[in-house]
Amino acid sequence: MNGCGKVSPNPMVGAVLVYEDRIIGEGYHTQYGEAHAEVNCILSVKESEKPLIDKSTLYVSLEPCSHHGKTPPCADFIIRHSIPNVVIGCKDLSAKVNGDGIKRLRNHGINVTEHILEAEAIELNKRFFTFHQKKRPYIILKWAQSAEGYIGSPHEPIRLSDTITDKLVHQWRAEEDTIWVGFNTAKIDNPRLNVRHVHGRNPIRILYDRTLDLDEQSHLFDQSQPTLIFNTIIDREAENRRLIKIHHDDSIGQILDYLYSQAILSVLVEGGEKLITQLIDQNHWDEIRMIQTTTSLKDGTKAPLLDKQLETMQQACGNDMIHLYKNSTLR
């Protein structure tokens, strides 16, 4: 997870080089456009142990790439260093690789072992695989709700979760490419949608403002980070704000298609109830992170309804409880 929020649209990959049960090299993909895990791993080997490279086994979480992108193919780098054995967590299912890296290694006499901790390797790159298999970003729905099941007030912003959970949410923001809110949430809460409580990059902000009615003084228009405003009126780009004209019919589908066209791998949806309910109803979601708080709110906007058959994992966070749901219908 060390590359989370730093390597998109590339996958997160880690590698270790082992000689006789001893790790002599390790590395991971640290930044998009820079060296991949396999390269960093092999280059990390001490000068005194470089003669061991061609007698070692390389363990890598994802199939080595076989194409020229920002960097040369990792498969060729492995071949050039005469590494005899490569153990792979899972295959890279993107169109540019999809088994070609494994084939290239085997064609050069390298012994390749596949499917080791495959489920864990796939989970690590759930964003990457969803993007390439479903032709859309990985979609995480997030909301906090009161003890009575309300997510907020239709008239004023209300804080429900505690400060510890707020830090965790900002960590979530730093891990995703984009963050999306509905018009009413933008109008009532006036959120900044940035990363303030932890170290990390700010996600691209997304809003569907059908007729461009949001107040120009809103935080979303402060130019502090890239912001996409989908609307039915105009296409225009100025500094960090891009207005994108779409049709009102199937606005969600058009927005997801646009994000896919821009190689955006993930989106964190932080409300409101209407937007989240639409995404649930259209089955456009992969994960739900619901924060159950102890805060009392006697009236307000009801939280989205969830299928009681959904499997959930629970995690305590300060005074709150986080419920994690996965969309099993997409597996």
FILUMFI-725601 format. One line per 3 residues: their letters; for each residue x, y, z of C-alpha. Coordinates in nm, 2 decimals, padded with zeros to 4 digits. Each point is the difference from the previous one (the first is absolute). Last residue first. Layout:
% FILUMFI-725601
A	X Y Z  ... .
This chain:
% FILUMFI-725601
RLT	-01.72 -01.02 -00.84  -00.24 00.28 -00.08  -00.31 -00.13 00.18 .
SNK	00.22 -00.03 00.32  00.00 00.38 00.04  00.22 00.03 00.31 .
YLH	-00.12 00.16 00.33  00.21 00.16 00.27  -00.16 00.12 00.32 .
IMD	00.20 00.25 00.20  -00.09 00.04 00.37  00.05 00.33 00.17 .
NGC	00.12 00.11 00.34  00.37 -00.02 -00.11  00.00 -00.23 -00.30 .
AQQ	-00.14 -00.35 00.05  00.00 -00.22 -00.31  -00.28 -00.21 -00.13 .
MTE	-00.02 -00.23 -00.30  -00.32 -00.04 -00.19  -00.17 -00.25 -00.22 .
LQK	-00.30 00.14 -00.19  -00.33 -00.19 00.06  -00.15 00.30 00.18 .
DLL	00.00 00.19 -00.33  00.08 00.36 00.09  -00.22 00.30 00.03 .
PAK	00.17 00.34 -00.04  00.01 00.21 00.32  -00.30 00.21 00.08 .
TGD	00.03 00.38 -00.03  -00.09 00.18 00.33  -00.16 -00.05 00.33 .
KLS	00.10 -00.10 00.36  00.37 00.00 -00.06  00.20 -00.17 00.28 .
TTT	00.37 -00.06 -00.05  00.10 -00.36 00.08  00.14 -00.04 -00.35 .
QIM	-00.04 -00.28 -00.26  00.25 00.07 -00.28  -00.10 -00.17 -00.32 .
RIE	00.28 -00.10 -00.24  -00.17 -00.15 -00.31  00.20 -00.18 -00.27 .
DWH	-00.03 -00.09 -00.36  -00.27 00.24 -00.13  -00.20 00.06 -00.31 .
NQD	-00.29 -00.24 00.06  -00.25 00.25 -00.15  -00.20 00.01 00.32 .
ILQ	00.32 00.03 00.21  00.13 00.29 -00.22  -00.33 00.17 00.01 .
TIL	-00.02 -00.04 00.38  00.35 00.15 00.04  -00.10 00.30 -00.21 .
KEG	-00.32 00.07 00.19  00.14 -00.06 00.34  00.29 00.24 -00.04 .
GEV	00.26 -00.09 00.00  00.37 -00.08 00.04  00.07 -00.20 -00.31 .
LVS	00.36 -00.11 -00.02  00.10 -00.06 -00.36  00.27 -00.23 -00.15 .
LIA	00.20 -00.08 -00.30  00.00 00.32 -00.20  00.15 -00.07 -00.34 .
QSY	-00.16 00.31 -00.15  -00.23 -00.20 -00.23  -00.12 -00.20 00.31 .
LYD	-00.09 00.32 00.17  -00.20 00.11 -00.30  -00.19 -00.33 -00.01 .
LIQ	-00.07 00.03 00.37  -00.15 00.34 -00.05  -00.20 -00.11 -00.30 .
GIS	-00.15 -00.29 00.19  -00.09 00.22 00.30  -00.17 00.26 -00.23 .
DDH	-00.22 -00.27 -00.15  -00.24 00.26 -00.15  00.12 00.35 00.10 .
HIK	00.22 00.02 -00.31  00.37 00.10 00.06  00.21 00.32 -00.02 .
ILR	00.33 -00.01 00.18  00.12 00.31 00.20  00.36 -00.03 00.10 .
RNE	00.14 00.19 00.30  00.37 00.01 00.09  00.09 00.29 -00.23 .
AER	-00.29 00.06 -00.24  -00.17 -00.26 -00.21  -00.33 00.02 -00.18 .
DII	-00.28 -00.22 -00.13  -00.34 00.15 00.06  -00.37 -00.05 00.09 .
TNF	-00.10 -00.35 00.13  00.25 -00.02 00.28  00.30 -00.20 00.13 .
ILT	00.24 00.20 00.22  00.34 -00.16 00.02  00.23 00.15 00.27 .
PQS	00.38 00.00 00.01  00.13 00.13 00.33  00.03 00.34 00.17 .
QDF	-00.21 00.18 -00.27  -00.24 00.13 00.27  -00.30 -00.11 -00.19 .
LHS	-00.09 -00.30 00.22  00.03 00.22 00.30  -00.32 00.19 -00.11 .
QED	00.03 00.36 -00.08  -00.13 -00.06 -00.36  -00.33 -00.11 00.15 .
LDL	-00.12 -00.33 -00.16  -00.26 00.05 -00.27  00.18 -00.13 -00.30 .
TRD	-00.31 -00.15 -00.16  00.06 -00.37 00.06  00.27 00.03 00.27 .
YLI	00.15 -00.35 00.00  00.31 00.04 00.22  00.34 -00.17 00.01 .
RIP	00.31 00.09 00.19  00.34 -00.14 -00.11  00.17 -00.15 00.31 .
NRG	00.24 00.20 00.22  00.33 -00.18 00.05  00.12 -00.13 00.34 .
HVH	00.10 00.09 00.35  -00.28 -00.03 00.25  -00.26 00.24 00.15 .
RVN	-00.04 00.24 -00.29  -00.07 -00.21 -00.31  -00.26 00.18 -00.22 .
LRP	-00.37 -00.02 -00.06  -00.05 00.37 00.09  -00.36 -00.05 00.10 .
NDI	-00.28 00.27 -00.03  -00.23 -00.21 00.22  -00.33 00.13 -00.14 .
KAT	00.09 00.07 -00.36  00.26 -00.27 -00.07  -00.22 -00.26 00.18 .
NFG	-00.30 00.11 -00.20  00.19 -00.03 -00.33  00.13 -00.35 00.06 .
VWI	00.35 -00.08 00.10  00.29 -00.17 -00.17  00.37 -00.06 00.10 .
TDE	00.26 -00.10 -00.25  00.33 -00.20 -00.03  -00.03 -00.18 00.33 .
EAR	00.25 -00.07 00.28  00.02 00.36 00.13  -00.38 00.01 00.05 .
WQH	00.01 -00.32 00.21  00.27 00.16 00.22  -00.23 00.30 00.04 .
VLK	-00.27 -00.24 00.11  00.24 -00.15 00.26  00.07 00.34 00.14 .
DTI	-00.37 00.07 00.03  -00.05 -00.33 00.18  00.24 00.11 00.27 .
TDS	-00.17 00.34 00.02  -00.35 -00.15 00.07  -00.27 -00.06 -00.26 .
LRI	-00.33 00.20 -00.02  00.08 00.35 -00.11  -00.31 00.19 -00.12 .
PEH	-00.02 00.24 -00.29  -00.33 00.19 -00.02  -00.34 -00.01 -00.17 .
PSG	-00.07 -00.36 -00.13  00.16 -00.13 00.32  00.23 -00.30 00.01 .
IYG	00.06 -00.37 -00.04  -00.29 -00.12 00.22  -00.02 -00.36 00.13 .
EAS	-00.11 00.06 00.36  00.35 -00.04 00.14  00.12 00.25 -00.26 .
QAW	00.14 -00.09 -00.34  00.33 00.04 -00.17  00.04 -00.06 -00.37 .
KLI	00.22 -00.16 -00.26  -00.05 -00.16 -00.33  00.31 -00.14 -00.17 .
IYP	00.00 -00.04 -00.38  00.29 -00.17 -00.19  00.02 00.19 -00.32 .
RKK	-00.16 -00.11 -00.33  00.07 -00.24 -00.29  -00.11 -00.31 00.20 .
QHF	00.31 -00.21 -00.05  00.27 00.26 -00.03  -00.13 00.24 00.26 .
TFF	-00.11 -00.27 00.24  00.34 -00.17 -00.02  00.19 00.33 00.08 .
RKN	-00.23 00.09 00.28  00.00 -00.35 00.16  00.38 00.01 -00.01 .
LEI	00.08 -00.12 00.35  -00.31 -00.22 -00.01  00.14 -00.18 -00.30 .
AEA	00.33 -00.07 00.17  -00.18 -00.13 00.31  -00.21 -00.23 -00.20 .
ELI	00.31 -00.12 -00.20  00.21 -00.09 00.31  00.21 -00.20 -00.25 .
HET	-00.19 -00.04 -00.33  00.30 -00.04 -00.24  00.34 -00.17 00.00 .
VNI	00.24 00.10 -00.28  00.32 -00.18 -00.08  00.20 00.22 -00.24 .
GHN	00.12 -00.16 -00.32  -00.02 00.31 -00.22  -00.34 -00.09 -00.15 .
RLR	-00.12 -00.05 00.36  00.07 00.37 00.08  -00.16 00.12 -00.31 .
KIG	-00.31 -00.21 00.06  -00.04 00.13 00.35  00.03 00.36 -00.12 .
DGN	-00.25 -00.07 -00.28  -00.26 -00.14 00.24  -00.24 00.29 -00.01 .
VKA	00.25 00.28 -00.07  -00.12 00.29 -00.21  -00.37 -00.10 00.03 .
SLD	00.01 00.02 00.38  -00.05 -00.34 00.17  00.33 00.01 00.19 .
KCG	00.02 -00.36 00.13  00.02 -00.07 00.37  00.24 -00.07 00.28 .
IVV	00.31 -00.08 -00.21  00.30 -00.21 00.09  00.30 00.05 -00.23 .
NPI	00.29 -00.24 -00.02  00.33 00.01 -00.21  00.09 00.37 00.03 .
SHR	00.23 00.06 -00.29  00.04 00.37 00.06  -00.10 00.09 -00.36 .
IIF	-00.31 -00.22 00.03  -00.12 00.19 00.31  00.05 00.33 -00.18 .
DAC	-00.18 -00.13 -00.30  -00.30 -00.11 00.21  00.00 00.35 00.16 .
PPT	-00.07 00.16 -00.34  00.15 00.35 -00.04  -00.14 00.30 00.19 .
KGH	-00.27 00.26 -00.06  -00.16 -00.26 -00.22  00.19 -00.27 -00.20 .
HSC	-00.17 -00.34 00.02  00.06 -00.33 00.18  -00.11 00.07 00.35 .
PEL	00.09 -00.24 00.28  -00.30 -00.20 00.13  -00.11 00.13 00.33 .
SVY	00.10 -00.06 00.37  00.37 -00.08 -00.08  00.23 -00.26 00.14 .
LTS	00.34 -00.03 -00.17  00.19 -00.31 00.06  00.38 00.00 00.01 .
KDI	00.31 -00.16 -00.17  00.04 00.28 -00.27  -00.02 00.26 00.28 .
LPK	00.26 -00.16 00.22  00.30 00.18 -00.18  -00.17 00.33 00.11 .
ESE	00.06 -00.08 00.36  00.31 00.21 00.07  -00.15 00.29 -00.19 .
KVS	-00.31 00.00 00.22  -00.33 -00.09 -00.17  -00.23 00.31 -00.01 .
LIC	00.02 00.01 -00.38  -00.18 -00.33 -00.03  -00.28 00.12 00.22 .
NVE	-00.04 00.34 -00.15  -00.02 -00.16 -00.35  -00.25 -00.26 00.11 .
AHA	-00.22 00.26 00.18  -00.02 00.24 -00.30  00.22 00.30 -00.06 .
EGY	-00.16 00.35 -00.02  -00.30 00.13 -00.21  -00.25 -00.05 00.29 .
QTH	00.18 -00.01 00.33  00.12 -00.26 00.25  -00.02 -00.33 -00.19 .
YGE	00.14 -00.24 00.26  00.34 -00.14 00.10  00.19 -00.28 00.16 .
GII	00.34 -00.16 -00.04  00.22 -00.26 00.17  -00.27 -00.18 00.19 .
RDE	00.13 -00.33 00.14  -00.17 -00.33 -00.05  00.28 -00.13 -00.23 .
YVL	00.01 00.32 -00.20  -00.32 00.21 -00.01  -00.09 00.30 -00.20 .
VAG	-00.30 00.19 00.13  -00.27 00.19 -00.20  -00.29 00.23 00.06 .
VMP	-00.26 00.14 -00.25  -00.28 00.26 00.02  -00.16 00.02 -00.35 .
NPS	00.06 00.30 -00.23  -00.27 00.26 -00.05  00.08 00.08 00.28 .
VKG	00.34 -00.02 00.17  -00.02 00.24 00.29  -00.33 -00.05 00.18 .
CGN	00.09 -00.34 00.12  00.37 -00.07 -00.07  00.07 -00.13 00.35 .
M	-00.30 -00.23 -00.01 .
